[in-house]
């Protein structure tokens, strides 16, 4: 039961996170590049107000879910499932660290900016956020695919090979 709950939490949280990061990379980033600084600041402030409510749950849920999954399968530490989930777990931790160290401080600064007179160097101030979001997009996508691999392909085969699971 704990394994299934951990798998569900890990997959749901990493999947949503990947979707959010990719959607910004594919859409929001392009809007910020094309819009003037005032429009870009306003857009990002609106987005931030909405996402700050639920993204922490998904970011830390991805860490906890993958960590719980690893704990449940720790006796199979030499399996492909364990390796896949371990890599996803490290990616989830890296995403959380990048979010806390780069994205959160920039988002906090963003909310102090006046959209009618944004900082003259808005694009330079925002560039680290975009770089981190690109990295989070890649990491979250890879982690999600590895978790899917572990849950849908590797785990069912190992259950058949080794009898009853856990």
C-alpha positions as CSV (number, residue, x, y, z in Angstrom):
1,X,0.0,0.0,0.0
2,X,2.8,2.5,0.9
3,X,4.5,1.6,-2.4
4,X,1.4,2.4,-4.4
5,X,0.8,5.6,-2.6
6,X,4.4,6.7,-3.0
7,X,4.3,5.9,-6.7
8,X,1.1,7.8,-7.2
9,X,2.4,10.9,-5.3
10,X,5.7,10.8,-7.2
11,X,4.2,10.4,-10.6
12,X,1.4,12.9,-10.1
13,X,3.6,15.6,-8.5
14,X,6.5,15.2,-11.0
15,X,4.1,15.0,-13.9
16,X,2.3,18.2,-13.0
17,X,5.6,20.0,-12.3
18,X,7.0,18.9,-15.7
19,X,3.8,20.2,-17.3
20,X,4.0,23.6,-15.6
21,X,7.7,24.1,-16.3
22,X,7.4,23.1,-20.0
23,X,4.3,25.2,-20.5
24,X,6.2,28.3,-19.3
25,X,9.2,27.4,-21.4
26,X,7.1,26.9,-24.5
27,X,4.7,29.8,-23.9
28,X,5.3,32.1,-21.1
29,X,9.0,32.6,-21.9
30,X,8.2,33.5,-25.5
31,X,5.6,36.0,-24.3
32,X,8.1,37.6,-21.9
33,X,10.6,37.9,-24.7
34,X,8.1,39.5,-27.1
35,X,6.3,41.8,-24.7
36,X,7.6,45.1,-23.3
37,X,8.9,45.0,-19.8
38,X,5.7,46.4,-18.3
39,X,3.5,43.7,-19.9
40,X,6.0,40.9,-19.0
41,X,6.1,42.0,-15.3
42,X,2.3,42.2,-15.1
43,X,1.9,38.8,-16.8
44,X,4.5,37.1,-14.5
45,X,2.9,38.7,-11.4
46,X,-0.5,37.3,-12.3
47,X,1.0,33.9,-13.0
48,X,3.0,34.0,-9.7
49,X,0.0,34.8,-7.6
50,X,-1.7,31.6,-8.9
51,X,1.2,29.2,-9.0
52,X,2.6,30.1,-5.5
53,X,-0.4,28.5,-4.0
54,X,0.1,25.0,-5.4
55,X,3.6,24.6,-6.8
56,X,5.3,24.1,-3.5
57,X,3.0,21.1,-2.9
58,X,4.0,19.5,-6.2
59,X,7.7,20.3,-5.9
60,X,8.0,18.8,-2.4
61,X,5.5,16.1,-3.1
62,X,7.7,14.9,-6.0
63,X,10.7,14.7,-3.5
64,X,8.6,12.9,-0.8
65,X,6.9,10.6,-3.3
66,X,10.2,9.5,-5.0
67,X,11.8,9.2,-1.5
68,X,9.0,7.0,-0.2
69,X,9.1,4.9,-3.3
70,X,12.9,4.3,-2.9
71,X,12.4,3.4,0.7
72,X,9.7,0.8,-0.2
73,X,12.0,-0.8,-2.8
74,X,15.3,-0.5,-0.9
75,X,15.8,-4.2,-0.7
76,X,15.9,-4.2,-4.5
77,X,18.7,-1.6,-4.7
78,X,20.3,-3.4,-7.7
79,X,17.2,-3.3,-9.9
80,X,16.5,-1.0,-12.8
81,X,13.4,0.2,-10.9
82,X,15.6,1.4,-8.0
83,X,18.1,3.1,-10.4
84,X,15.3,4.8,-12.3
85,X,13.6,6.1,-9.2
86,X,16.9,7.1,-7.6
87,X,17.7,9.3,-10.6
88,X,14.2,10.8,-10.5
89,X,14.7,11.4,-6.7
90,X,18.0,13.2,-7.3
91,X,16.3,15.3,-10.0
92,X,13.4,16.2,-7.7
93,X,15.9,17.3,-5.1
94,X,17.8,19.4,-7.6
95,X,14.6,21.0,-8.8
96,X,13.7,21.9,-5.2
97,X,17.1,23.4,-4.6
98,X,17.0,25.4,-7.8
99,X,13.5,26.6,-7.0
100,X,14.4,27.7,-3.5
101,X,17.8,29.2,-4.3
102,X,16.9,31.0,-7.6
103,X,13.2,31.1,-8.5
104,X,11.8,32.0,-5.1
105,X,14.1,35.0,-4.5
106,X,13.5,36.3,-8.0
107,X,9.7,35.8,-7.6
108,X,9.8,37.7,-4.3
109,X,11.6,40.6,-6.0
110,X,9.1,40.4,-8.9
111,X,6.2,41.0,-6.5
112,X,7.8,44.3,-5.4
113,X,8.1,45.7,-8.9
114,X,5.6,48.3,-10.2
115,X,4.3,47.1,-13.5
116,X,4.0,50.7,-14.7
117,X,7.7,51.3,-14.1
118,X,9.5,48.0,-14.1
119,X,13.2,47.9,-13.5
120,X,15.2,49.1,-16.5
121,X,17.2,45.9,-16.4
122,X,14.2,43.6,-16.1
123,X,15.4,41.1,-18.7
124,X,18.8,40.8,-17.0
125,X,17.2,40.4,-13.6
126,X,14.8,37.8,-15.0
127,X,17.3,35.8,-17.1
128,X,18.4,33.5,-14.2
129,X,14.8,32.5,-13.6
130,X,14.4,31.6,-17.3
131,X,17.6,29.5,-17.2
132,X,16.6,27.7,-14.1
133,X,13.2,27.0,-15.5
134,X,14.7,25.5,-18.6
135,X,16.8,23.2,-16.5
136,X,13.7,22.3,-14.3
137,X,11.8,21.5,-17.5
138,X,14.4,19.0,-18.6
139,X,15.0,17.5,-15.2
140,X,11.3,17.1,-14.4
141,X,10.5,15.6,-17.8
142,X,13.4,13.1,-17.5
143,X,12.4,12.3,-13.9
144,X,8.8,11.8,-14.9
145,X,9.7,9.5,-17.8
146,X,12.0,7.5,-15.5
147,X,9.2,7.1,-12.9
148,X,6.8,6.0,-15.6
149,X,9.4,3.5,-16.8
150,X,9.8,2.2,-13.3
151,X,6.1,1.9,-12.6
152,X,4.8,0.6,-15.9
153,X,7.6,-1.4,-17.4
154,X,10.2,-2.4,-14.9
155,X,8.1,-3.0,-11.8
156,X,5.5,-5.4,-13.5
157,X,8.3,-7.4,-15.0
158,X,10.2,-7.8,-11.7
159,X,7.0,-8.8,-10.0
160,X,6.6,-11.6,-12.5
161,X,10.3,-12.6,-12.3
162,X,10.6,-12.6,-8.6
163,X,7.1,-13.6,-7.5
164,X,5.1,-11.5,-5.1
165,X,6.3,-7.9,-4.7
166,X,7.4,-6.4,-1.4
